[in-house]
């Protein structure tokens, strides 16, 4: 069901390349806002915890598309709770806003699901190296890492430039220990002198005190 808006590959990053993808992303944002309204209306600890988990699922879904499913489930649970709650201690305007935005999000999500699926890759002859660079140009680090790993896998015995690019991506994503480990291995083991020089430059930059 979710393949049409880019969550068919459970472990792959969410990439808003198609109309369905972009519509689904808008739906997730609207649904998350409806959950925020519900949380404010309920004003209790359990609602805050559910909203926090929904926020984590939303951020995580950008790296692993399957997390869109718990995101929707958590939002539905929170909005349903504020809808069926009988007491009127909370802010009634927030209750109505939560329901309204949930309805809009549901319509957007339903439309995204109904849109015909289109190939995820617009240019079918791109390899992992080109996909990695294209993702970096778009500023999508999660997708860049997805393709960077496949670029490295193309030449496991001599990863070369691919490994250093992957290290740079990991550093930008906050995986500093992993980035340092990759760059250190390149700087000491690569037969390519230029690659060793670039790796040492990165290590010098990354190890500088902030």
N, C-alpha and C positions, 0 to 999 in steps of 0.2 A: 504493500500500500504506500509506503513512504519512498519507494524508488523514484516516483515521478518528481519529487522535489529534492532529490540528492541525498537521501539517507539509506540508499540501498546497500552500500558498502559500510557495514557496521563500524569498522575500525578506521575508515577513511575520514578525512576532514570535510566539514560542510563547505561547499564551494558554490557561491551564488552566481553561477554562470548562465543559467537558463531563467526564463520568465517564472517558471514554477518554483525554482530555487529562491528567487528574490521575493516572490509572494509569500512563500513559507517563512522566510526570515522575518518579513514584516509581521506575519501572523504571530510568530514567537514573541516578538517585541511587544505587540499589543496584548497578548495573553499574559506576559510577565507584568505589564502595567496593571492589568485587571487584578492580578494576584496581589500587587502592592496596595491597591485600593481596598481589597478584601482584608488584607493584613491590618491596615490602618483602622478599618471599621471594627474589626474584632478586638484589636488592641490587647492581645494576651500573648503570653510567651510561646505557646504552641503554634500560634499563627505566624509569629516571627521566625520560628525554626523552620516551618514548612516553606515560607517565602525564601529564606536563606538557601535551603536545599534546592528550590526551583532556580534561584540565581546561579548556584554552582552548576546545576544541570545545563542551564543555558550556555554558560561559558564553556563547559566541557563539551557541549554538542558541536562547538566550532572545531574541536579537535577530533571527536569521535561522534559520528552522526547518530549512532544508536541512542545517545543520551537525550535526543529530542523526545523520545518516548516517555521516560520518567519526567521530563520537563512538563509535557502536556498533562500527564497524570497528576502531578503535584499541583499544577494550576487548577485543574478541574476540582480536585479535592478541596482546595482552599475556597474557591468561588462557590462551590456547592454548600460548604459549611456556612458561609455568610448569607447565602440565599435562604437556607432552611432555618436559620436561627430565629427564634421567636421573640427574644427580648429586644428592646429598642434602646439599649444603653449606648450603643455605638452611633457613629455619624451616619445618618440616613442617606445623605448625599453621596457618601463614599460607597455605601451599599449599592445604590443605583448605578453609580459610575462603574463599579466592579462588574455588575451584570451586563451593562451596555458594552463595555470593552471586551468582555468575554464573548459576547454575541458577535461582535465585529471580528475578533480573532478567529472564532469558529468558522465564520463565513470565508475569511481569507484562507484559512487552512484547508477547508473543504474545496475551495476553488483550485488551490494548488494541487491537491490530490487528483482532481478531475482533469487537470491540464495534461495533454499527451506528453509522455516522457520523451526527452530528446537526448541524444548522446552527450555524455558529460564532457568529452573532449571535442571542441569545435574543430580543431585541426587534427586529423586522425594520424598523421605521420610524425608527430612530435615524439621524441624519445625522452627518457627521464631527465637527461641533462637540460634539454630545452624547456621541459615542463617546470623544472626547478627554477631556472632563471626567469621564466615567465611569471611564476608565482611570486618570486622576489620582487619583480617589477611592479606587481599589483599590491605588494605589501602584505601578502597572505603567508605568514611564516608557518602556519600549521600545514598548509598545502605544500609549501616549499620543502618542509621536512619530510612529508609523505613521499614526495618524488625524489628528494635527496637520498633517502635510504635505498631506493631502487636504483639510483644512479651508482651508488657505491657498490651495490650488489652485482652490477654488470661486470665489474672487474675486481673480485674479492682479493686476488693476489697482489694487485697494484692499484689501489683505489685512487691514488694521486689527488688531483684537484678536487674531485668529488668529495673526498673525506674532509678536506679543509673547508669547503663550502658548507658541508654538514656541520662541522664544528662551529662555524660562524653563526649558522642558524640556531644551533643549540644555545650558544651564548646569548643571542638576542632573545630567545625564549625563556632565559633564566636558568637553563640547565648548565650552570657554570662548571661543575666538576666534570661532567661528561665532555664538554667542549675542551677543557684543559687537557683531559686525558687523550683525546683524539689529536689535538695539536702537538702535544708532547711526543706522541708516537711518530707523527710525521716528521718532526724536527730531528729525531734521532735515528729513524730507520729508512726514510725515503731516499732512494738513490738519486732523486732529482734535486740538484743543488738549489735551483730557484725556488722550488716548493719548500725546501727546508728553510730557506731564508724568509719566505712569507710566513711560514708557521712560527718561526722565532719572533717575527715582528708582532704577530697576533699574541703570542705568549707574553711578550714585553708589555703590550697595551693592556692585556687583561689582568696582569699581575701588579700593575701600577696601583698604589694606594689611592683610594677615593678621597 
